[in-house]
Amino acid sequence: MGESKRPTLTGDDTDRTVTLTPGDEFDVELRENATTGFRWSIEELPAALELVEERFIAPPEPTPGAAGGRAWRFRALAAGNARLDFRYLQPWEGTSSMADQASFAIEVVDHQT
């Protein structure tokens, strides 16, 4: 049996549609500079998806102020369509500080034929 590769979405994939089956996992990785106070957050987790993991990605060079990233792993729970929206903002300032956003369309299909 071949090993399947888990899809990874980045900021370059905004508005891309990903097709999965229930139980499949996928990753989202977005660049972030935590030293500025800005952080990516999920606007609202769709019911068709489960958040498996969230983690910070350290910058490749340990230079003060260098940008790193944030990564999430999700699992598809049930068939249906969902939109996964992220906001890049300073949490204490709310949406008025939003500097960027990313959205991904998720289509979960039953693998029955």
Secondary structure, 3 states (H helix, E strand, C coil): CCCCCCCEEEHHHCCCEEEECCCCEEEEEEEECHHHCCEEEECCCCCCEEEEEEEEECCCCCCCCCCEEEEEEEEECCCEEEEEEEEEECCCCHHHHCCEEEEEEEEECCCCC
